[in-house]
Amino acid sequence: MLTVQQQKMLTVMGTTLTVDPRPLADPMAARFAEDLQSDSLDIVGMVMDLEEAFGIRISDPELESLEGEGVTVGKVWDIIAPKLSAETSEG
């Protein structure tokens, strides 16, 4: 079962990317290039939207780690989740 924050991430992705990951059986396992037909420009736009939606900053090395084949939605969550945890513990 997805958390509220994961659902929010998928909603942002669904409005940014060509193919919405939400209807997929396992959206966290969806691969950007292969399943969601997303290229590097799509990924950059999605990251910008996620930064705005969550009030976080994704570094250039983190962004670069999202490029290439086989990168999944779950990888993005792995980058975002610790930032959300740090934000709530600081706030």
Backbone as numpy.savetxt, mean C-alpha at the origin, in Angstrom:
# Nx Ny Nz CAx CAy CAz Cx Cy Cz
-8.92 -11.95 8.67 -9.77 -10.77 8.67 -8.88 -9.53 8.67
-9.25 -8.57 7.87 -8.48 -7.34 7.74 -8.80 -6.35 8.86
-7.78 -5.62 9.30 -8.01 -4.57 10.29 -8.63 -3.35 9.62
-9.10 -2.43 10.42 -9.67 -1.18 9.89 -8.61 -0.42 9.09
-7.38 -0.40 9.60 -6.30 0.32 8.91 -5.95 -0.36 7.58
-5.95 -1.69 7.54 -5.70 -2.40 6.29 -6.81 -2.12 5.29
-8.05 -2.08 5.76 -9.17 -1.76 4.87 -9.03 -0.35 4.32
-8.58 0.57 5.16 -8.36 1.95 4.71 -7.28 1.98 3.64
-6.19 1.24 3.84 -5.12 1.18 2.86 -5.65 0.64 1.53
-6.45 -0.42 1.58 -7.01 -1.01 0.36 -7.96 -0.04 -0.34
-8.70 0.73 0.43 -9.60 1.73 -0.16 -8.81 2.79 -0.91
-7.74 3.27 -0.31 -6.87 4.25 -0.98 -6.30 3.64 -2.26
-5.82 2.42 -2.17 -5.28 1.75 -3.35 -6.35 1.59 -4.43
-7.55 1.27 -4.01 -8.64 1.06 -4.96 -9.00 2.31 -5.74
-8.77 3.47 -5.13 -9.08 4.72 -5.84 -7.89 5.21 -6.66
-6.70 4.69 -6.39 -5.48 5.14 -7.06 -5.08 4.25 -8.23
-5.20 2.94 -8.04 -4.71 1.98 -9.03 -5.77 1.64 -10.07
-5.32 1.13 -11.20 -6.22 0.73 -12.28 -7.13 -0.41 -11.86
-6.56 -1.40 -11.17 -7.33 -2.56 -10.70 -7.45 -2.47 -9.18
-8.66 -2.50 -8.69 -8.95 -2.40 -7.26 -8.66 -3.74 -6.59
-7.78 -3.76 -5.56 -7.47 -5.04 -4.91 -8.56 -5.56 -3.98
-9.52 -4.73 -3.59 -10.51 -5.14 -2.58 -11.34 -6.36 -2.96
-11.78 -6.52 -4.22 -12.62 -7.69 -4.53 -11.85 -9.01 -4.63
-10.53 -8.98 -4.62 -9.75 -10.20 -4.76 -9.91 -11.07 -3.52
-9.77 -12.38 -3.71 -9.94 -13.33 -2.60 -8.97 -13.03 -1.46
-7.73 -12.71 -1.79 -6.72 -12.36 -0.77 -6.02 -11.08 -1.22
-6.62 -9.93 -0.94 -6.06 -8.68 -1.46 -4.64 -8.40 -0.96
-4.27 -8.89 0.22 -2.93 -8.62 0.73 -1.86 -9.38 -0.05
-2.25 -10.46 -0.75 -1.31 -11.23 -1.56 -1.26 -10.76 -3.01
-2.09 -9.79 -3.36 -2.13 -9.29 -4.74 -0.80 -8.66 -5.10
-0.29 -8.98 -6.28 0.97 -8.44 -6.77 0.67 -7.24 -7.67
1.42 -6.17 -7.46 1.13 -4.94 -8.19 1.23 -5.11 -9.69
2.36 -5.57 -10.19 2.55 -5.66 -11.64 1.66 -6.74 -12.24
1.65 -7.90 -11.62 0.99 -9.05 -12.22 -0.53 -9.05 -12.03
-1.01 -8.76 -10.83 -2.44 -8.86 -10.53 -3.19 -7.54 -10.68
-2.50 -6.45 -10.35 -3.16 -5.13 -10.33 -2.78 -4.25 -11.51
-1.96 -4.79 -12.42 -1.57 -4.09 -13.65 -1.04 -2.70 -13.36
-0.19 -2.58 -12.35 0.35 -1.30 -11.92 1.82 -1.20 -12.28
2.21 -0.02 -12.78 3.62 0.21 -13.08 4.22 1.14 -12.03
5.47 1.53 -12.23 6.17 2.32 -11.21 5.50 3.68 -10.98
4.94 4.28 -12.02 4.24 5.56 -11.83 2.98 5.38 -10.99
2.28 4.27 -11.20 1.11 3.97 -10.37 1.51 3.82 -8.90
2.63 3.15 -8.68 3.11 2.91 -7.32 3.45 4.23 -6.64
4.14 5.12 -7.36 4.50 6.43 -6.78 3.24 7.21 -6.40
2.26 7.24 -7.29 1.00 7.93 -6.99 0.29 7.32 -5.80
0.28 6.00 -5.73 -0.36 5.30 -4.62 0.34 5.64 -3.30
1.68 5.65 -3.32 2.43 5.96 -2.11 2.12 7.38 -1.64
2.04 8.32 -2.57 1.72 9.70 -2.20 0.33 9.76 -1.56
-0.63 9.04 -2.13 -1.98 9.02 -1.57 -2.01 8.37 -0.19
-1.23 7.30 -0.01 -1.17 6.63 1.29 -0.52 7.54 2.33
0.53 8.25 1.94 1.17 9.18 2.87 0.18 10.23 3.36
-0.60 10.75 2.43 -1.60 11.76 2.79 -2.71 11.17 3.66
-3.20 10.00 3.28 -4.32 9.39 4.01 -3.95 9.01 5.44
-2.71 8.56 5.64 -2.30 8.10 6.96 -1.44 9.12 7.71
-1.05 10.20 7.06 -0.21 11.19 7.73 1.17 10.65 8.06
1.72 9.87 7.13 3.03 9.25 7.34 3.97 9.65 6.20
5.22 9.26 6.32 6.21 9.49 5.27 6.84 8.16 4.92
6.84 7.83 3.64 7.49 6.62 3.14 8.77 7.08 2.46
9.90 6.57 2.93 11.20 7.02 2.44 11.47 6.54 1.01
12.44 7.17 0.37 12.82 6.75 -0.98 13.28 5.29 -1.03
14.12 4.84 -0.08 14.49 3.41 -0.12 13.28 2.48 0.05
12.32 2.88 0.88 11.11 2.07 1.04 10.31 2.05 -0.27
10.22 3.20 -0.91 9.52 3.28 -2.20 10.21 2.40 -3.23
11.53 2.46 -3.29 12.28 1.64 -4.24 12.07 0.16 -3.99
11.85 -0.23 -2.74 11.63 -1.65 -2.42 10.29 -2.15 -2.96
9.42 -1.22 -3.39 8.11 -1.61 -3.92 8.12 -1.76 -5.44
9.26 -1.52 -6.06 9.36 -1.62 -7.51 9.77 -3.03 -7.91
9.31 -3.47 -9.06 9.68 -4.78 -9.58 8.55 -5.78 -9.50
8.79 -6.92 -10.09 7.76 -7.96 -10.13 7.68 -8.69 -8.80
6.50 -9.18 -8.50 6.29 -9.99 -7.31 6.02 -9.21 -6.04
6.07 -7.88 -6.09 5.82 -7.08 -4.89 4.32 -7.07 -4.61
3.96 -7.36 -3.36 2.55 -7.51 -3.00 2.02 -6.33 -2.19
0.72 -6.28 -2.10 0.04 -5.31 -1.25 0.50 -5.48 0.20
0.72 -6.72 0.61 1.20 -7.00 1.95 2.54 -6.34 2.25
3.39 -6.21 1.24 4.68 -5.52 1.42 4.46 -4.06 1.79
3.48 -3.43 1.16 3.16 -2.04 1.49 2.69 -1.97 2.94
1.85 -2.91 3.35 1.38 -2.94 4.73 2.56 -3.10 5.69
3.53 -3.93 5.33 4.71 -4.13 6.17 5.49 -2.84 6.37
5.42 -1.93 5.40 6.09 -0.63 5.51 5.24 0.34 6.33
3.93 0.31 6.11 3.03 1.27 6.76 2.78 0.94 8.23
2.57 -0.32 8.55 2.14 -0.72 9.90 3.05 -0.20 11.02
4.37 -0.34 10.91 5.21 0.18 12.01 5.11 1.69 12.17
4.87 2.39 11.08 4.72 3.85 11.15 3.44 4.23 11.90
2.39 3.44 11.70 1.13 3.68 12.41 1.28 3.37 13.89
2.00 2.30 14.20 2.24 1.93 15.59 3.05 3.01 16.30
4.07 3.52 15.62 4.92 4.57 16.21 4.10 5.84 16.43
3.21 6.12 15.48 2.38 7.32 15.56 1.44 7.26 16.77
0.83 6.10 16.99 -0.11 5.98 18.10 0.61 5.96 19.44
1.83 5.39 19.48 2.55 5.37 20.75 3.13 6.73 21.09
3.40 7.55 20.06 3.92 8.90 20.29 2.79 9.87 20.64
1.60 9.61 20.06 0.48 10.55 20.23 -0.18 10.36 21.51
